[in-house]
Amino acid sequence: MNDNHPRSAWSVYSRTVFIAFTAIALLLIAYEHRVHVLGILPWLLILACPLMHVFMYHGHGGHGGHSGHDHAGHGAGTNQPKKEADDV
């Protein structure tokens, strides 16, 4: 039988072993260096603010990047002046 595609260098078994080894190594590193990891969390929270501004508001284009576009029904006819009762 002749296969036209080359065999993958990574078998299913070797991929599973590699992923398990990497997961265990990351857990051990995180456990040993938890003081450093926990010390950096406040800075990651501060860094998240400008990143959320850029990715959620699409820069300075307004909410969702729809600046200058009127949406149907948004603000149309909602600001009607109140009728005042005439005092007699």
PDB file of N, CA, C and O in Angstrom:
ATOM      1  N   MET A   1       0.844  -1.163   0.000  1.00  0.00           N
ATOM      2  CA  MET A   1       0.000   0.000   0.000  1.00  0.00           C
ATOM      3  C   MET A   1       0.891   1.228   0.000  1.00  0.00           C
ATOM      4  O   MET A   1       1.846   1.297   0.775  1.00  0.00           O
ATOM      5  N   ASN A   2       0.600   2.195  -0.851  1.00  0.00           N
ATOM      6  CA  ASN A   2       1.439   3.368  -1.026  1.00  0.00           C
ATOM      7  C   ASN A   2       0.673   4.607  -0.571  1.00  0.00           C
ATOM      8  O   ASN A   2      -0.336   4.972  -1.175  1.00  0.00           O
ATOM      9  N   ASP A   3       1.149   5.255   0.494  1.00  0.00           N
ATOM     10  CA  ASP A   3       0.533   6.506   0.964  1.00  0.00           C
ATOM     11  C   ASP A   3       1.256   7.680   0.320  1.00  0.00           C
ATOM     12  O   ASP A   3       2.486   7.712   0.278  1.00  0.00           O
ATOM     13  N   ASN A   4       0.494   8.638  -0.179  1.00  0.00           N
ATOM     14  CA  ASN A   4       1.082   9.796  -0.832  1.00  0.00           C
ATOM     15  C   ASN A   4       1.461  10.910   0.130  1.00  0.00           C
ATOM     16  O   ASN A   4       2.233  11.795  -0.237  1.00  0.00           O
ATOM     17  N   HIS A   5       0.939  10.890   1.354  1.00  0.00           N
ATOM     18  CA  HIS A   5       1.258  11.947   2.301  1.00  0.00           C
ATOM     19  C   HIS A   5       2.329  11.448   3.276  1.00  0.00           C
ATOM     20  O   HIS A   5       2.352  10.273   3.642  1.00  0.00           O
ATOM     21  N   PRO A   6       3.224  12.370   3.693  1.00  0.00           N
ATOM     22  CA  PRO A   6       4.286  11.944   4.613  1.00  0.00           C
ATOM     23  C   PRO A   6       3.733  11.717   6.018  1.00  0.00           C
ATOM     24  O   PRO A   6       2.740  12.325   6.419  1.00  0.00           O
ATOM     25  N   ARG A   7       4.400  10.825   6.757  1.00  0.00           N
ATOM     26  CA  ARG A   7       3.983  10.548   8.134  1.00  0.00           C
ATOM     27  C   ARG A   7       4.343  11.716   9.019  1.00  0.00           C
ATOM     28  O   ARG A   7       5.369  12.367   8.821  1.00  0.00           O
ATOM     29  N   SER A   8       3.511  11.975   9.978  1.00  0.00           N
ATOM     30  CA  SER A   8       3.761  13.047  10.922  1.00  0.00           C
ATOM     31  C   SER A   8       4.920  12.646  11.830  1.00  0.00           C
ATOM     32  O   SER A   8       5.074  11.480  12.194  1.00  0.00           O
ATOM     33  N   ALA A   9       5.728  13.639  12.186  1.00  0.00           N
ATOM     34  CA  ALA A   9       6.852  13.376  13.069  1.00  0.00           C
ATOM     35  C   ALA A   9       6.369  13.108  14.498  1.00  0.00           C
ATOM     36  O   ALA A   9       7.066  12.466  15.284  1.00  0.00           O
ATOM     37  N   TRP A  10       5.186  13.599  14.823  1.00  0.00           N
ATOM     38  CA  TRP A  10       4.632  13.434  16.159  1.00  0.00           C
ATOM     39  C   TRP A  10       3.486  12.425  16.114  1.00  0.00           C
ATOM     40  O   TRP A  10       2.474  12.657  15.451  1.00  0.00           O
ATOM     41  N   SER A  11       3.644  11.325  16.809  1.00  0.00           N
ATOM     42  CA  SER A  11       2.537  10.379  16.919  1.00  0.00           C
ATOM     43  C   SER A  11       1.599  10.845  18.023  1.00  0.00           C
ATOM     44  O   SER A  11       1.925  11.773  18.763  1.00  0.00           O
ATOM     45  N   VAL A  12       0.466  10.225  18.139  1.00  0.00           N
ATOM     46  CA  VAL A  12      -0.516  10.595  19.150  1.00  0.00           C
ATOM     47  C   VAL A  12       0.084  10.385  20.542  1.00  0.00           C
ATOM     48  O   VAL A  12      -0.107  11.204  21.440  1.00  0.00           O
ATOM     49  N   TYR A  13       0.807   9.287  20.707  1.00  0.00           N
ATOM     50  CA  TYR A  13       1.424   8.997  22.000  1.00  0.00           C
ATOM     51  C   TYR A  13       2.458  10.050  22.376  1.00  0.00           C
ATOM     52  O   TYR A  13       2.472  10.516  23.515  1.00  0.00           O
ATOM     53  N   SER A  14       3.310  10.427  21.454  1.00  0.00           N
ATOM     54  CA  SER A  14       4.352  11.404  21.771  1.00  0.00           C
ATOM     55  C   SER A  14       3.749  12.787  22.023  1.00  0.00           C
ATOM     56  O   SER A  14       4.271  13.533  22.852  1.00  0.00           O
ATOM     57  N   ARG A  15       2.682  13.143  21.344  1.00  0.00           N
ATOM     58  CA  ARG A  15       1.994  14.413  21.622  1.00  0.00           C
ATOM     59  C   ARG A  15       1.408  14.414  23.024  1.00  0.00           C
ATOM     60  O   ARG A  15       1.522  15.406  23.745  1.00  0.00           O
ATOM     61  N   THR A  16       0.779  13.309  23.418  1.00  0.00           N
ATOM     62  CA  THR A  16       0.181  13.206  24.745  1.00  0.00           C
ATOM     63  C   THR A  16       1.250  13.316  25.827  1.00  0.00           C
ATOM     64  O   THR A  16       1.050  14.014  26.821  1.00  0.00           O
ATOM     65  N   VAL A  17       2.374  12.639  25.648  1.00  0.00           N
ATOM     66  CA  VAL A  17       3.464  12.696  26.618  1.00  0.00           C
ATOM     67  C   VAL A  17       4.026  14.113  26.693  1.00  0.00           C
ATOM     68  O   VAL A  17       4.312  14.606  27.784  1.00  0.00           O
ATOM     69  N   PHE A  18       4.188  14.771  25.549  1.00  0.00           N
ATOM     70  CA  PHE A  18       4.712  16.130  25.541  1.00  0.00           C
ATOM     71  C   PHE A  18       3.777  17.099  26.253  1.00  0.00           C
ATOM     72  O   PHE A  18       4.233  17.940  27.028  1.00  0.00           O
ATOM     73  N   ILE A  19       2.476  16.992  26.000  1.00  0.00           N
ATOM     74  CA  ILE A  19       1.499  17.881  26.644  1.00  0.00           C
ATOM     75  C   ILE A  19       1.463  17.623  28.148  1.00  0.00           C
ATOM     76  O   ILE A  19       1.392  18.570  28.932  1.00  0.00           O
ATOM     77  N   ALA A  20       1.512  16.356  28.563  1.00  0.00           N
ATOM     78  CA  ALA A  20       1.516  16.039  29.992  1.00  0.00           C
ATOM     79  C   ALA A  20       2.779  16.573  30.659  1.00  0.00           C
ATOM     80  O   ALA A  20       2.706  17.153  31.743  1.00  0.00           O
ATOM     81  N   PHE A  21       3.927  16.387  30.032  1.00  0.00           N
ATOM     82  CA  PHE A  21       5.190  16.887  30.580  1.00  0.00           C
ATOM     83  C   PHE A  21       5.165  18.403  30.704  1.00  0.00           C
ATOM     84  O   PHE A  21       5.609  18.946  31.715  1.00  0.00           O
ATOM     85  N   THR A  22       4.651  19.097  29.686  1.00  0.00           N
ATOM     86  CA  THR A  22       4.581  20.554  29.708  1.00  0.00           C
ATOM     87  C   THR A  22       3.639  21.038  30.804  1.00  0.00           C
ATOM     88  O   THR A  22       3.945  22.007  31.499  1.00  0.00           O
ATOM     89  N   ALA A  23       2.499  20.375  30.965  1.00  0.00           N
ATOM     90  CA  ALA A  23       1.542  20.771  32.003  1.00  0.00           C
ATOM     91  C   ALA A  23       2.143  20.587  33.393  1.00  0.00           C
ATOM     92  O   ALA A  23       1.998  21.456  34.253  1.00  0.00           O
ATOM     93  N   ILE A  24       2.816  19.458  33.616  1.00  0.00           N
ATOM     94  CA  ILE A  24       3.440  19.219  34.924  1.00  0.00           C
ATOM     95  C   ILE A  24       4.540  20.234  35.176  1.00  0.00           C
ATOM     96  O   ILE A  24       4.651  20.757  36.285  1.00  0.00           O
ATOM     97  N   ALA A  25       5.356  20.522  34.170  1.00  0.00           N
ATOM     98  CA  ALA A  25       6.430  21.500  34.331  1.00  0.00           C
ATOM     99  C   ALA A  25       5.875  22.882  34.648  1.00  0.00           C
ATOM    100  O   ALA A  25       6.415  23.575  35.510  1.00  0.00           O
ATOM    101  N   LEU A  26       4.808  23.297  33.968  1.00  0.00           N
ATOM    102  CA  LEU A  26       4.212  24.608  34.243  1.00  0.00           C
ATOM    103  C   LEU A  26       3.618  24.675  35.644  1.00  0.00           C
ATOM    104  O   LEU A  26       3.731  25.702  36.314  1.00  0.00           O
ATOM    105  N   LEU A  27       2.985  23.593  36.098  1.00  0.00           N
ATOM    106  CA  LEU A  27       2.438  23.568  37.452  1.00  0.00           C
ATOM    107  C   LEU A  27       3.544  23.645  38.507  1.00  0.00           C
ATOM    108  O   LEU A  27       3.403  24.356  39.501  1.00  0.00           O
ATOM    109  N   LEU A  28       4.630  22.925  38.297  1.00  0.00           N
ATOM    110  CA  LEU A  28       5.742  22.979  39.246  1.00  0.00           C
ATOM    111  C   LEU A  28       6.400  24.351  39.273  1.00  0.00           C
ATOM    112  O   LEU A  28       6.751  24.851  40.342  1.00  0.00           O
ATOM    113  N   ILE A  29       6.569  24.957  38.115  1.00  0.00           N
ATOM    114  CA  ILE A  29       7.160  26.302  38.057  1.00  0.00           C
ATOM    115  C   ILE A  29       6.237  27.308  38.742  1.00  0.00           C
ATOM    116  O   ILE A  29       6.705  28.167  39.489  1.00  0.00           O
ATOM    117  N   ALA A  30       4.938  27.209  38.496  1.00  0.00           N
ATOM    118  CA  ALA A  30       3.989  28.133  39.119  1.00  0.00           C
ATOM    119  C   ALA A  30       3.967  27.939  40.632  1.00  0.00           C
ATOM    120  O   ALA A  30       3.855  28.913  41.376  1.00  0.00           O
ATOM    121  N   TYR A  31       4.073  26.686  41.099  1.00  0.00           N
ATOM    122  CA  TYR A  31       4.071  26.429  42.539  1.00  0.00           C
ATOM    123  C   TYR A  31       5.341  26.969  43.196  1.00  0.00           C
ATOM    124  O   TYR A  31       5.275  27.575  44.266  1.00  0.00           O
ATOM    125  N   GLU A  32       6.472  26.757  42.577  1.00  0.00           N
ATOM    126  CA  GLU A  32       7.741  27.207  43.152  1.00  0.00           C
ATOM    127  C   GLU A  32       7.883  28.723  43.116  1.00  0.00           C
ATOM    128  O   GLU A  32       8.535  29.305  43.983  1.00  0.00           O
ATOM    129  N   HIS A  33       7.291  29.353  42.140  1.00  0.00           N
ATOM    130  CA  HIS A  33       7.442  30.799  41.962  1.00  0.00           C
ATOM    131  C   HIS A  33       6.132  31.538  42.197  1.00  0.00           C
ATOM    132  O   HIS A  33       5.891  32.586  41.599  1.00  0.00           O
ATOM    133  N   ARG A  34       5.279  30.989  43.073  1.00  0.00           N
ATOM    134  CA  ARG A  34       3.974  31.597  43.301  1.00  0.00           C
ATOM    135  C   ARG A  34       4.068  32.995  43.881  1.00  0.00           C
ATOM    136  O   ARG A  34       3.190  33.822  43.633  1.00  0.00           O
ATOM    137  N   VAL A  35       5.118  33.281  44.651  1.00  0.00           N
ATOM    138  CA  VAL A  35       5.286  34.626  45.207  1.00  0.00           C
ATOM    139  C   VAL A  35       5.503  35.624  44.072  1.00  0.00           C
ATOM    140  O   VAL A  35       4.953  36.725  44.094  1.00  0.00           O
ATOM    141  N   HIS A  36       6.297  35.240  43.092  1.00  0.00           N
ATOM    142  CA  HIS A  36       6.545  36.134  41.955  1.00  0.00           C
ATOM    143  C   HIS A  36       5.290  36.281  41.098  1.00  0.00           C
ATOM    144  O   HIS A  36       4.975  37.373  40.625  1.00  0.00           O
ATOM    145  N   VAL A  37       4.579  35.170  40.902  1.00  0.00           N
ATOM    146  CA  VAL A  37       3.362  35.205  40.081  1.00  0.00           C
ATOM    147  C   VAL A  37       2.296  36.057  40.749  1.00  0.00           C
ATOM    148  O   VAL A  37       1.637  36.860  40.088  1.00  0.00           O
ATOM    149  N   LEU A  38       2.117  35.885  42.081  1.00  0.00           N
ATOM    150  CA  LEU A  38       1.111  36.676  42.783  1.00  0.00           C
ATOM    151  C   LEU A  38       1.518  38.140  42.873  1.00  0.00           C
ATOM    152  O   LEU A  38       0.652  39.012  42.942  1.00  0.00           O
ATOM    153  N   GLY A  39       2.811  38.427  42.873  1.00  0.00           N
ATOM    154  CA  GLY A  39       3.275  39.808  42.917  1.00  0.00           C
ATOM    155  C   GLY A  39       3.038  40.560  41.627  1.00  0.00           C
ATOM    156  O   GLY A  39       2.967  41.789  41.630  1.00  0.00           O
ATOM    157  N   ILE A  40       2.914  39.841  40.523  1.00  0.00           N
ATOM    158  CA  ILE A  40       2.725  40.498  39.232  1.00  0.00           C
ATOM    159  C   ILE A  40       1.242  40.687  38.891  1.00  0.00           C
ATOM    160  O   ILE A  40       0.921  41.427  37.962  1.00  0.00           O
ATOM    161  N   LEU A  41       0.337  40.034  39.624  1.00  0.00           N
ATOM    162  CA  LEU A  41      -1.098  40.134  39.321  1.00  0.00           C
ATOM    163  C   LEU A  41      -1.646  41.562  39.369  1.00  0.00           C
ATOM    164  O   LEU A  41      -2.433  41.912  38.489  1.00  0.00           O
ATOM    165  N   PRO A  42      -1.277  42.421  40.352  1.00  0.00           N
ATOM    166  CA  PRO A  42      -1.797  43.792  40.315  1.00  0.00           C
ATOM    167  C   PRO A  42      -1.358  44.551  39.065  1.00  0.00           C
ATOM    168  O   PRO A  42      -2.119  45.357  38.529  1.00  0.00           O
ATOM    169  N   TRP A  43      -0.146  44.301  38.604  1.00  0.00           N
ATOM    170  CA  TRP A  43       0.324  44.976  37.394  1.00  0.00           C
ATOM    171  C   TRP A  43      -0.420  44.482  36.162  1.00  0.00           C
ATOM    172  O   TRP A  43      -0.655  45.253  35.232  1.00  0.00           O
ATOM    173  N   LEU A  44      -0.794  43.203  36.145  1.00  0.00           N
ATOM    174  CA  LEU A  44      -1.581  42.688  35.029  1.00  0.00           C
ATOM    175  C   LEU A  44      -2.976  43.304  35.004  1.00  0.00           C
ATOM    176  O   LEU A  44      -3.535  43.536  33.932  1.00  0.00           O
ATOM    177  N   LEU A  45      -3.537  43.566  36.176  1.00  0.00           N
ATOM    178  CA  LEU A  45      -4.843  44.230  36.251  1.00  0.00           C
ATOM    179  C   LEU A  45      -4.756  45.652  35.698  1.00  0.00           C
ATOM    180  O   LEU A  45      -5.644  46.097  34.970  1.00  0.00           O
ATOM    181  N   ILE A  46      -3.681  46.359  36.049  1.00  0.00           N
ATOM    182  CA  ILE A  46      -3.490  47.725  35.533  1.00  0.00           C
ATOM    183  C   ILE A  46      -3.258  47.690  34.027  1.00  0.00           C
ATOM    184  O   ILE A  46      -3.741  48.565  33.309  1.00  0.00           O
ATOM    185  N   LEU A  47      -2.533  46.701  33.546  1.00  0.00           N
ATOM    186  CA  LEU A  47      -2.286  46.572  32.107  1.00  0.00           C
ATOM    187  C   LEU A  47      -3.566  46.222  31.358  1.00  0.00           C
ATOM    188  O   LEU A  47      -3.707  46.570  30.185  1.00  0.00           O
ATOM    189  N   ALA A  48      -4.488  45.550  32.005  1.00  0.00           N
ATOM    190  CA  ALA A  48      -5.736  45.152  31.351  1.00  0.00           C
ATOM    191  C   ALA A  48      -6.602  46.357  30.989  1.00  0.00           C
ATOM    192  O   ALA A  48      -7.373  46.292  30.031  1.00  0.00           O
ATOM    193  N   CYS A  49      -6.489  47.452  31.739  1.00  0.00           N
ATOM    194  CA  CYS A  49      -7.338  48.624  31.482  1.00  0.00           C
ATOM    195  C   CYS A  49      -7.104  49.211  30.086  1.00  0.00           C
ATOM    196  O   CYS A  49      -8.072  49.353  29.338  1.00  0.00           O
ATOM    197  N   PRO A  50      -5.872  49.560  29.695  1.00  0.00           N
ATOM    198  CA  PRO A  50      -5.704  50.091  28.340  1.00  0.00           C
ATOM    199  C   PRO A  50      -5.959  49.049  27.261  1.00  0.00           C
ATOM    200  O   PRO A  50      -6.402  49.394  26.166  1.00  0.00           O
ATOM    201  N   LEU A  51      -5.687  47.780  27.550  1.00  0.00           N
ATOM    202  CA  LEU A  51      -5.962  46.748  26.556  1.00  0.00           C
ATOM    203  C   LEU A  51      -7.458  46.598  26.321  1.00  0.00           C
ATOM    204  O   LEU A  51      -7.887  46.410  25.182  1.00  0.00           O
ATOM    205  N   MET A  52      -8.264  46.677  27.385  1.00  0.00           N
ATOM    206  CA  MET A  52      -9.718  46.617  27.213  1.00  0.00           C
ATOM    207  C   MET A  52     -10.205  47.845  26.453  1.00  0.00           C
ATOM    208  O   MET A  52     -11.130  47.746  25.647  1.00  0.00           O
ATOM    209  N   HIS A  53      -9.591  49.002  26.701  1.00  0.00           N
ATOM    210  CA  HIS A  53      -9.991  50.206  25.993  1.00  0.00           C
ATOM    211  C   HIS A  53      -9.737  50.051  24.499  1.00  0.00           C
ATOM    212  O   HIS A  53     -10.581  50.423  23.684  1.00  0.00           O
ATOM    213  N   VAL A  54      -8.599  49.513  24.142  1.00  0.00           N
ATOM    214  CA  VAL A  54      -8.245  49.369  22.724  1.00  0.00           C
ATOM    215  C   VAL A  54      -9.113  48.316  22.053  1.00  0.00           C
ATOM    216  O   VAL A  54      -9.648  48.551  20.969  1.00  0.00           O
ATOM    217  N   PHE A  55      -9.257  47.152  22.689  1.00  0.00           N
ATOM    218  CA  PHE A  55      -9.940  46.057  22.019  1.00  0.00           C
ATOM    219  C   PHE A  55     -11.462  46.115  22.144  1.00  0.00           C
ATOM    220  O   PHE A  55     -12.164  45.625  21.259  1.00  0.00           O
ATOM    221  N   MET A  56     -11.988  46.699  23.217  1.00  0.00           N
ATOM    222  CA  MET A  56     -13.434  46.735  23.373  1.00  0.00           C
ATOM    223  C   MET A  56     -14.048  47.968  22.728  1.00  0.00           C
ATOM    224  O   MET A  56     -15.154  47.902  22.192  1.00  0.00           O
ATOM    225  N   TYR A  57     -13.337  49.094  22.775  1.00  0.00           N
ATOM    226  CA  TYR A  57     -13.860  50.325  22.186  1.00  0.00           C
ATOM    227  C   TYR A  57     -13.226  50.634  20.841  1.00  0.00           C
ATOM    228  O   TYR A  57     -13.502  51.686  20.266  1.00  0.00           O
ATOM    229  N   HIS A  58     -12.398  49.762  20.330  1.00  0.00           N
ATOM    230  CA  HIS A  58     -11.748  49.929  19.032  1.00  0.00           C
ATOM    231  C   HIS A  58     -11.007  51.260  18.956  1.00  0.00           C
ATOM    232  O   HIS A  58     -11.203  52.029  18.015  1.00  0.00           O
ATOM    233  N   GLY A  59     -10.166  51.529  19.934  1.00  0.00           N
ATOM    234  CA  GLY A  59      -9.409  52.769  19.939  1.00  0.00           C
ATOM    235  C   GLY A  59     -10.253  53.908  20.461  1.00  0.00           C
ATOM    236  O   GLY A  59     -11.004  53.729  21.420  1.00  0.00           O
ATOM    237  N   HIS A  60     -10.148  55.071  19.854  1.00  0.00           N
ATOM    238  CA  HIS A  60     -10.885  56.246  20.303  1.00  0.00           C
ATOM    239  C   HIS A  60     -12.081  56.538  19.401  1.00  0.00           C
ATOM    240  O   HIS A  60     -12.522  57.684  19.322  1.00  0.00           O
ATOM    241  N   GLY A  61     -12.607  55.533  18.727  1.00  0.00           N
ATOM    242  CA  GLY A  61     -13.719  55.725  17.811  1.00  0.00           C
ATOM    243  C   GLY A  61     -15.072  55.701  18.471  1.00  0.00           C
ATOM    244  O   GLY A  61     -16.080  55.696  17.765  1.00  0.00           O
ATOM    245  N   GLY A  62     -15.151  55.687  19.768  1.00  0.00           N
ATOM    246  CA  GLY A  62     -16.441  55.647  20.445  1.00  0.00           C
ATOM    247  C   GLY A  62     -16.797  54.226  20.820  1.00  0.00           C
ATOM    248  O   GLY A  62     -15.985  53.310  20.685  1.00  0.00           O
ATOM    249  N   HIS A  63     -18.024  54.051  21.295  1.00  0.00           N
ATOM    250  CA  HIS A  63     -18.452  52.728  21.729  1.00  0.00           C
ATOM    251  C   HIS A  63     -18.645  51.827  20.526  1.00  0.00           C
ATOM    252  O   HIS A  63     -19.504  52.085  19.683  1.00  0.00           O
ATOM    253  N   GLY A  64     -17.859  50.783  20.443  1.00  0.00           N
ATOM    254  CA  GLY A  64     -18.005  49.816  19.368  1.00  0.00           C
ATOM    255  C   GLY A  64     -17.575  50.338  18.014  1.00  0.00           C
ATOM    256  O   GLY A  64     -17.824  49.677  17.006  1.00  0.00           O
ATOM    257  N   GLY A  65     -16.949  51.481  17.951  1.00  0.00           N
ATOM    258  CA  GLY A  65     -16.476  52.017  16.684  1.00  0.00           C
ATOM    259  C   GLY A  65     -17.579  52.594  15.817  1.00  0.00           C
ATOM    260  O   GLY A  65     -17.383  52.750  14.612  1.00  0.00           O
ATOM    261  N   HIS A  66     -18.736  52.917  16.389  1.00  0.00           N
ATOM    262  CA  HIS A  66     -19.860  53.432  15.610  1.00  0.00           C
ATOM    263  C   HIS A  66     -20.046  54.927  15.816  1.00  0.00           C
ATOM    264  O   HIS A  66     -21.180  55.406  15.816  1.00  0.00           O
ATOM    265  N   SER A  67     -18.979  55.664  15.990  1.00  0.00           N
ATOM    266  CA  SER A  67     -19.132  57.092  16.231  1.00  0.00           C
ATOM    267  C   SER A  67     -19.634  57.791  14.973  1.00  0.00           C
ATOM    268  O   SER A  67     -19.203  57.488  13.860  1.00  0.00           O
ATOM    269  N   GLY A  68     -20.546  58.723  15.171  1.00  0.00           N
ATOM    270  CA  GLY A  68     -21.071  59.488  14.044  1.00  0.00           C
ATOM    271  C   GLY A  68     -22.215  58.809  13.322  1.00  0.00           C
ATOM    272  O   GLY A  68     -22.782  59.400  12.402  1.00  0.00           O
ATOM    273  N   HIS A  69     -22.574  57.607  13.694  1.00  0.00           N
ATOM    274  CA  HIS A  69     -23.667  56.899  13.042  1.00  0.00           C
ATOM    275  C   HIS A  69     -24.851  56.859  13.983  1.00  0.00           C
ATOM    276  O   HIS A  69     -24.721  56.464  15.141  1.00  0.00           O
ATOM    277  N   ASP A  70     -26.006  57.269  13.486  1.00  0.00           N
ATOM    278  CA  ASP A  70     -27.218  57.203  14.296  1.00  0.00           C
ATOM    279  C   ASP A  70     -27.846  55.836  14.135  1.00  0.00           C
ATOM    280  O   ASP A  70     -27.971  55.323  13.022  1.00  0.00           O
ATOM    281  N   HIS A  71     -28.235  55.257  15.235  1.00  0.00           N
ATOM    282  CA  HIS A  71     -28.923  53.975  15.192  1.00  0.00           C
ATOM    283  C   HIS A  71     -30.417  54.243  15.119  1.00  0.00           C
ATOM    284  O   HIS A  71     -30.892  55.249  15.645  1.00  0.00           O
ATOM    285  N   ALA A  72     -31.149  53.370  14.484  1.00  0.00           N
ATOM    286  CA  ALA A  72     -32.591  53.530  14.345  1.00  0.00           C
ATOM    287  C   ALA A  72     -33.244  53.511  15.715  1.00  0.00           C
ATOM    288  O   ALA A  72     -33.075  52.557  16.474  1.00  0.00           O
ATOM    289  N   GLY A  73     -33.982  54.552  16.030  1.00  0.00           N
ATOM    290  CA  GLY A  73     -34.706  54.619  17.284  1.00  0.00           C
ATOM    291  C   GLY A  73     -33.879  55.113  18.454  1.00  0.00           C
ATOM    292  O   GLY A  73     -34.423  55.318  19.538  1.00  0.00           O
ATOM    293  N   HIS A  74     -32.600  55.308  18.274  1.00  0.00           N
ATOM    294  CA  HIS A  74     -31.745  55.757  19.377  1.00  0.00           C
ATOM    295  C   HIS A  74     -31.805  57.276  19.451  1.00  0.00           C
ATOM    296  O   HIS A  74     -31.238  57.968  18.605  1.00  0.00           O
ATOM    297  N   GLY A  75     -32.476  57.780  20.438  1.00  0.00           N
ATOM    298  CA  GLY A  75     -32.553  59.220  20.640  1.00  0.00           C
ATOM    299  C   GLY A  75     -33.619  59.909  19.812  1.00  0.00           C
ATOM    300  O   GLY A  75     -33.788  61.122  19.939  1.00  0.00           O
ATOM    301  N   ALA A  76     -34.335  59.200  18.982  1.00  0.00           N
ATOM    302  CA  ALA A  76     -35.347  59.830  18.137  1.00  0.00           C
ATOM    303  C   ALA A  76     -36.661  59.927  18.902  1.00  0.00           C
ATOM    304  O   ALA A  76     -37.281  58.911  19.216  1.00  0.00           O
ATOM    305  N   GLY A  77     -37.073  61.128  19.192  1.00  0.00           N
ATOM    306  CA  GLY A  77     -38.362  61.350  19.827  1.00  0.00           C
ATOM    307  C   GLY A  77     -38.385  61.031  21.304  1.00  0.00           C
ATOM    308  O   GLY A  77     -39.467  60.900  21.876  1.00  0.00           O
ATOM    309  N   THR A  78     -37.249  60.901  21.940  1.00  0.00           N
ATOM    310  CA  THR A  78     -37.248  60.562  23.363  1.00  0.00           C
ATOM    311  C   THR A  78     -37.195  61.798  24.233  1.00  0.00           C
ATOM    312  O   THR A  78     -37.551  61.726  25.409  1.00  0.00           O
ATOM    313  N   ASN A  79     -36.765  62.931  23.701  1.00  0.00           N
ATOM    314  CA  ASN A  79     -36.639  64.159  24.482  1.00  0.00           C
ATOM    315  C   ASN A  79     -37.746  65.142  24.110  1.00  0.00           C
ATOM    316  O   ASN A  79     -37.477  66.189  23.521  1.00  0.00           O
ATOM    317  N   GLN A  80     -38.982  64.809  24.450  1.00  0.00           N
ATOM    318  CA  GLN A  80     -40.083  65.689  24.160  1.00  0.00           C
ATOM    319  C   GLN A  80     -40.284  66.609  25.364  1.00  0.00           C
ATOM    320  O   GLN A  80     -40.241  66.159  26.509  1.00  0.00           O
ATOM    321  N   PRO A  81     -40.504  67.897  25.102  1.00  0.00           N
ATOM    322  CA  PRO A  81     -40.697  68.808  26.229  1.00  0.00           C
ATOM    323  C   PRO A  81     -42.022  68.521  26.922  1.00  0.00           C
ATOM    324  O   PRO A  81     -43.013  68.158  26.288  1.00  0.00           O
ATOM    325  N   LYS A  82     -42.011  68.694  28.231  1.00  0.00           N
ATOM    326  CA  LYS A  82     -43.216  68.454  29.020  1.00  0.00           C
ATOM    327  C   LYS A  82     -44.162  69.644  28.849  1.00  0.00           C
ATOM    328  O   LYS A  82     -43.731  70.796  28.807  1.00  0.00           O
ATOM    329  N   LYS A  83     -45.453  69.343  28.753  1.00  0.00           N
ATOM    330  CA  LYS A  83     -46.464  70.388  28.652  1.00  0.00           C
ATOM    331  C   LYS A  83     -46.770  70.885  30.076  1.00  0.00           C
ATOM    332  O   LYS A  83     -47.068  70.105  30.981  1.00  0.00           O
ATOM    333  N   GLU A  84     -46.687  72.173  30.230  1.00  0.00           N
ATOM    334  CA  GLU A  84     -46.957  72.740  31.548  1.00  0.00           C
ATOM    335  C   GLU A  84     -48.431  73.105  31.635  1.00  0.00           C
ATOM    336  O   GLU A  84     -49.018  73.593  30.669  1.00  0.00           O
ATOM    337  N   ALA A  85     -49.006  72.873  32.762  1.00  0.00           N
ATOM    338  CA  ALA A  85     -50.406  73.217  33.000  1.00  0.00           C
ATOM    339  C   ALA A  85     -50.520  74.735  33.157  1.00  0.00           C
ATOM    340  O   ALA A  85     -49.720  75.356  33.856  1.00  0.00           O
ATOM    341  N   ASP A  86     -51.515  75.318  32.505  1.00  0.00           N
ATOM    342  CA  ASP A  86     -51.724  76.759  32.639  1.00  0.00           C
ATOM    343  C   ASP A  86     -52.412  77.057  33.959  1.00  0.00           C
ATOM    344  O   ASP A  86     -53.452  76.480  34.278  1.00  0.00           O
ATOM    345  N   ASP A  87     -51.818  77.964  34.721  1.00  0.00           N
ATOM    346  CA  ASP A  87     -52.434  78.373  35.992  1.00  0.00           C
ATOM    347  C   ASP A  87     -53.474  79.452  35.703  1.00  0.00           C
ATOM    348  O   ASP A  87     -53.203  80.400  34.966  1.00  0.00           O
ATOM    349  N   VAL A  88     -54.647  79.310  36.276  1.00  0.00           N
ATOM    350  CA  VAL A  88     -55.712  80.280  36.044  1.00  0.00           C
ATOM    351  C   VAL A  88     -55.906  81.148  37.243  1.00  0.00           C
ATOM    352  O   VAL A  88     -56.765  82.030  37.234  1.00  0.00           O
TER     353      VAL A  88
END
